[in-house]
Amino acid sequence: MPGHTYWDYTQLRFPRREGMRIDFVLGSPALAGRVQHAFIDREERKGRGASDHAPVVVDLS
């Protein structure tokens, strides 16, 4: 899953697309077999008053 999940506010990293991938979803091998889709919701991070982290979303079967 390419992309960043964290951008430092004080350095204005988000507009420059200079982030870090520090948020992960941990699961068992059985759970991994149920993953249908996973993505980083960068749009959620764009809102006013948003966190410096973007959610990692995982769809399971």
QUIBEL-V112952 format. One record per backbone hydrogen bond with DSSP energy under -0.5 kcal/mol. CO is the residue of the C=O (numbers start at 0). NH is the residue of the N-H. If there is no record, write none. Layout:
co,nh
CO,NH
CO,NH
This chain:
co,nh
4,53
5,19
7,12
8,11
11,15
12,17
13,16
16,18
19,4
19,5
19,21
23,25
27,31
28,32
30,33
31,34
33,60
36,58
38,40
38,56
39,41
40,43
40,44
41,44
41,45
42,45
43,46
46,49
51,6
54,40
54,56
56,38
57,59
58,35
58,36
